[in-house]
Amino acid sequence: MKKPRILNLPLELTNLTSSKRYGYSMGIGLDDAFHALGAEVVTIPVFSLWPPDQPPSYWLRHLRELIAGQTFDQVWIEIQYSNFDDALLEFL
């Protein structure tokens, strides 16, 4: 059976004040679970600005370049506080 390919975009909050109430599983913990299940995973952390109504991180504009030519069976995105714009969500 073919290993599923997963694009994982976990949320990483940028300061202790905003992140201390969330557990490890909110961020990179999913990556560990995917690997434990035998999936091939490409993980690109999404660094959120706080508060969530701030503009998205500029590096997300390069996401298309980072994954160019790759295909995935699944895309996992943490939407809450992620600041994705509509164009990027449509691409994903």
C-alpha positions in Angstrom: 0.0 0.0 0.0 1.3 3.4 -1.0 2.2 5.8 1.9 -0.1 8.8 1.9 1.6 12.2 1.2 0.5 14.9 3.6 1.1 18.6 3.5 1.0 19.7 7.1 0.7 23.4 7.9 0.7 23.6 11.7 0.1 26.8 13.5 3.0 28.1 15.6 2.0 31.1 17.7 4.8 33.7 18.0 4.7 34.6 21.6 4.3 32.9 25.0 1.3 35.0 26.0 -0.8 33.7 23.1 0.6 30.2 23.0 0.9 29.0 26.6 -2.7 28.0 26.9 -2.4 25.5 24.0 -0.8 22.1 24.1 1.9 20.6 22.0 -0.7 18.8 19.8 -1.9 22.2 18.5 1.3 22.6 16.6 4.0 20.2 15.6 2.5 17.3 17.5 0.4 16.3 14.4 3.6 15.9 12.5 4.7 13.2 15.0 1.4 11.4 14.6 1.6 11.4 10.8 5.1 9.9 10.9 4.0 7.3 13.4 1.3 6.2 11.0 3.8 5.8 8.2 2.8 8.8 6.1 5.3 10.9 4.1 4.9 14.4 5.4 6.0 17.9 4.3 5.6 20.2 7.2 5.7 24.0 6.8 4.9 25.9 10.0 2.5 28.8 9.8 3.7 31.5 12.1 0.7 33.5 13.3 0.8 37.1 14.2 -1.1 38.1 17.3 -3.8 39.3 17.5 -5.3 37.2 14.7 -6.6 40.2 12.7 -3.1 41.3 11.8 -1.9 40.8 8.2 -0.4 37.4 7.3 3.2 36.6 7.6 5.0 37.6 4.4 6.8 34.3 4.0 3.5 32.6 3.2 3.6 34.3 -0.2 6.5 31.8 -1.0 4.4 28.7 -0.1 3.6 28.0 -3.8 7.3 28.0 -4.6 8.2 25.7 -1.6 5.7 23.0 -2.7 6.0 23.5 -6.5 5.7 20.3 -8.5 4.7 18.2 -5.4 1.4 16.5 -5.1 -0.3 15.5 -1.8 -3.1 13.2 -0.9 -4.1 15.4 2.0 -3.5 18.9 3.2 -3.8 19.6 6.9 -4.2 23.3 7.9 -4.8 24.8 11.3 -7.1 27.6 10.4 -7.7 29.2 13.8 -5.4 32.3 14.1 -3.6 31.4 10.9 -4.3 34.5 8.8 -4.5 32.8 5.4 -5.9 35.0 2.7 -8.5 33.8 0.3 -6.1 33.4 -2.7 -3.8 31.1 -0.6 -6.7 29.0 0.7 -8.0 28.6 -2.9 -4.6 27.4 -4.0 -4.4 24.9 -1.2 
